[in-house]
Amino acid sequence: MAGSITSQRPSVVEGRRDGPLIVTEDMELLDDLLRLCAAAGAEPDVHHSVPERSGSWEGAPLVLVGDDAAARCRGATRRRGVLLVGRDQDDPDVWRRAVEIGADCVLRLPDAEGWLVDRIADVVEGVGRQALTVGVIGGRGGAGASTLACALAVSAARAGRRTMLVDGDPLGGGLDVLLGGEQVEGRRWPDFAASKGRVAGGALEESLPELHALRVLSWDRGDSVVIPPEAMRSVLAAARRRGGVVVVDLPRRVDEGVAEALAQLDLGLLVVPGELRAVAAANRVASTVGMVLQDLRVVVRGPYAAGLDEQWVAHALGLPLAGELPVEAGLLAAQDGGAPPGRARGPLARFCTAFWERALTGGGVS
């Protein structure tokens, strides 16, 4: 019977340990569990009873036992991560069967589908340290936030860190363009606009364009798309679960989607040119952003108006100073020539390198 199940489901890879072990002969239940595994980015191993192959039961990251197969699993080795799954909401004996096989809990579909997808995705992706997630916001238009966001991502990737760059500004022209990769194949934001549930981190990463050793989620060249907060939440949560660093370029206006992104940041960098009008505009941005993001810091960019310096700007905004970006001659020319921001050995690259060294070694960023 086990062979017939596997042969009828070619997407199930016999013997793989990256997905859960499913034990059931209930074909309707199996269809549901395969669908949930696919949603979590997992390829399960399917059997009708405890596998005879040594280590299959013990080594699986998660075991999903159909209610129909509980009796056949009574003698299996006791272990964590066994879930008894069925549909009958009114079965009084289900808890007895769960105890007999040492199940952690009992799940009833379809009510528990969302929880089960999350659980499958967690064990497939592993539990590790979430990515340090940094948002970059311009204090005024043309402040250089997108350039800094790209430079931070390029710098992190060059240092060998797993890096994802997320373009949260649909009106910004596209970070893939700024990185010279608008023609590189891969998924863009419109492909994720309808996402509501769990997005598998590995599948997200593999689907995005790879530019300069980092993954980029940007926009296509079509009409702008509003990203619902549910989609922003799902995508950023998936990106964070992969570890490393995530850099998010955000617009100055805060809609529901941007508010969701702000809520997932570890810290934000507000880029402010050293001039009075920029400080006045940045103060309004900081007031709005600060209602959602607790850790907002200012990056001051030269040149400065008379009487101003980075300390004055930070004090005027009432924000901690994350650093100063001096004027970098030839930056625009280098970008026009195909060099991504942060790759040359100039002030911008040095700022980014120092920022990551402080942020990722426990020394803070102030």
N, C-alpha and C positions, 0 to 999 in steps of 0.2 A: 504493500500500500504506500509506503514512504516513497518508493521509486516512482509510482504513478503520480503522486502529488507533485514531485519535483519535475517530472517530464511534462506535466501539463502547465507548469509555470516557469518558462525558460528564464524569466528575470531573476529567479531565485538561484543563487550560486551555492551549490553543494559544498559544505566544508568551510565556507568563509567565516571568520570570527569577528568581522567588523560590524555585524548586525546581530539582532537577537536570535535566539533559538525559539521557534514556534513549534508547539506540540499540539496537534489537533487533527481530527478526521472530519470535522464539520466544515464543509466546503464554503458555506456562506460566511461563517466566522473567519475562515482563512482568507477569503476575499477581502473582508474588512481589515484584517490585520496586515495583509500585504499592502493595501492602500495606505494605511497609517504609517507603515515602514517607509513607503515611497515618499510620503510627505515629510518624513524626518530625514531623508537622504540615506536610508539604511537598506542593505540587502540581507535578508534573513536566511537562516538555515531551517528547513521545514521537515518535520518528522511526525509520524502518527503516534509514537510512544517514545520513551526515553531512548536516545540514540545508543546503539551498541558500540560505536566507535569510542575508544577510551579518551576521556577528557572533554568530549563534546558538551555534555551537560554541565560539568564543573567549570569549563573554560569560557562558556558563552558570557558576554557582558550582561545579558538580560535573558530571562526565560519566560515566555508567554505560554501558559498552559491553558488550552481550551477546556471549558467545563466538561466537555464530553470525554476528555482524556485524563481527568484527574485520577480515576481508579488505576489507570495504567502507569501512573507516576508515583505510586505510593512507596515503592522501595528505593526511590532515587536518593542519592546522597543529599543530605541537608546542606543548603547554601543560601546566601543572601541573593536578592534580585529575582525571586520567583514570583510571578503574578498570575493569579487565576482569573481568566477572562471568560465572560459569557454574556448572554442577553436576558435571561430570565430574571426579572426584577423581584419576583415573589417566591423564589426557591428557598424554603426554610433550612435546607441541608447544606447550602453552599459553604457556610463557615466551617462546618465539620470537615468537608472535603479540603478546604484550604489548610486547615490545621494538619490534616493527614499528609499533605505533601510539603508542609513547611513554607507555605506561601506568605509573602510579606503583606499582601493585601488582596482584596477581591475587587475586580473592576466589572462594571456593567456597561455595555455599549448600547446605544450611542452616547449615553450621558458622559462617559469618561474619555471620549475620543481626544479632546484637546489635551487633557492631562497626560494621556498615554503617548501622544506624539512628542510632547516635551520630554518625557522620561526616556523614550527611545533615542531622541536626538542627544540628550545629555550623555548617555552611556557611549554612543557612537563617537561623539566628538571628544569625549573625555572631560574630566573636570580639572581645570587648571586656572591659572591666574588670568583674569580678564585683561583685555588690552587697556593701556592707558589711553584715554580718549580726550583729545584736545580740540576745542573749537576755536576758529579764528574769525573775527568780525571786524569790519571796518568802522572806524569812528565817523567817517564821512565817505562820500563817494570818491573813489580814486585813492583811497588811503594806502592801498597795497596789500590788502588782506589776502586776496587770492594768490598773489605772488609769495607771501609768507607761508600760506598753507601748503603750496606746492613745494617750497624750499624745505619746510619741516619734514614733509613726507619723503622727499628725495634724500635728505640727509639721514633720516632714520633707516631707509632702505640700504643706503651705501654702507652703513655701519653693520649691516647684516641682520637687522631686525625685521620681523614680519610686519609689513606695513600696508595699510589700506587708506586711501584718500577718498573722501566722500564729498561730492559737490552738492551742497544744500541750497544753492542759489540758482533757480531756473532762468534768471535774467542775466546771469554773469557771463554768458558766452561759452561756457564749457571749460572745465579744467583740463580735459583731454586735449583741447586745442592749445592751451598754454603749455602743455607738455609735449606738443608736437605729435599727438597720437590720435587725431580725430578719425583717421582711416583704419585704425586697428580694430579688428573684429572683437566683439564681446557685447555683453548686455549693458543697456543704459537704464536710466531711471524709469522711463515709460514702461519697461518690462516688469517693473516691481510696483507700479502705482496701485495695483489692485491687491497687493499682499495684505493679509489680515492676520493669519495665524503664524505658526513657527516657520522661520526660514532657516534651512540648514546652513551652518556657517561654512562648511567645506564646499558645498555646492555653490554658495554665493561667491566665495573666493575664486573658484575655478571658472566661473562664468564671466568674470569681469576682464576687461582689457588689462594686459600687463605692460606697463611702461616704466622703464628705468628701474626694474626690479621691484616694483610695487604694483598693487592692484588699484584700479581707479574706477569709481562709480560716478559717472558724469551724465551728461544729457546728449540726446541725439540732436540732429539739426532740424527737427520738426517743430511744431508749435509747442510752447511751454506747457508743462503738465503740472497740475497742483498735486502735491504729494500728501495724501491723507495722513493724519497722525498715526493711524494703525500701521500703515506701510512704513513710515519712518521708524516707528518703534520696532517693528519686526526686523527690518534690515540692519539697523544699528545694533540691536541686541545680537544678531547673528555675527556681525563684524567683530563685536567686542569679545564674543566667546572664543574667537580664534587666537586671542592673545596678541602680544606684540604691542603695536601702537595703531591708533586710528586717528586721523586728522580730518576734521569736518570744516569746510568752508561755508560760512553762513551769511545770509543777507542781513541788512540792518533792520528791515521790517520783521516783526515777529507775528506770524500766523500760527495756527494750531500745529502744523507740521514742524515749524521751526521751534516752537515751544517744546515739543516732544524731543527734538534733537538736543535742545539745551538741557533738558532734564536728564539726559544720559551722559553728559559731559563730566569728566573729572575736573577740568578747569577750562576757562576761556581766556583768550588773548584778544584784547581790544587794541587795534592798530590805529594810532593817532598821530598825524603829522604835527610838527611843532609850530603851530600857528593858532591864533586866538579863535578864529572862526571854526577851525577843526575841533578845538577843545569844547566850544559851545555845542557843536553838533554831537560830539562824542558823549557829552554829558546826558543828552536826551537818550541816546542809544543805551548808555550804561544804566540809566534809570529803568528802562523797559526790560533789558536783558537781566538785570539784577533781581527782578521779581521772580525769576525762575532759576537762574544760575547763581549759586552761592559764592563760588570761587572765580571771580573775574579779575584779571590783571591787565595792566596796560603795557603795551609796547610802543615806545615813542620813536617816530621816524624823523630824521633831519631832512633838510636844513631847518634851523630854528629862526623864528622871528626875533627881533631885538628884545632882550630881557627874558627870554624863555630858555629853559633847558629841560631835560627829561624829568628831573626832580620836581620842577615847578608844575609840569603837566600832570604828573601823577598826583601831586598834592591838590591841584585844582579839581581833579576828578574824584578825589577821595579813594583811589584805588592803589593797591600794591604795584610797584614797578617790576615788571618781568624782564626789562632790558631795553637797550637803545639800539636802533638800527641807523647807523650813520649813512650818509649819502654814498652810493656805490656807482662810480663812473663806469659806463659801458655795460650796465646790466641789461638795458633794453636791447642794445645791439647784440649782446650775447644770446638773448632769447630769440631774436630774429634770425640768428645764425643757427638755431637748433639746440642750443644748450639750455637745459631746464634750469629753473631757478634753484639756487642752492648747490649747484654742482661745481661752479668755479670756486677758487680759493679766495673769496672776497669777504667783506664784512657780513653779508647775509649768511654765507655758509658757516662762518665762525660763530655767529649768533646761534644758529640752529644746532650746531654741534655742542656748544656749551649748554644750551637749553636742555637737550636730551640727556646730557651727562648729569645735570642736576636733577632733572625730573625722574630719571629711571634708576638712580643710585641711592634714593632716599634722602638726598640733600635738599629737596624742595626746588622751587623754581624762582624764588625771590632772591 
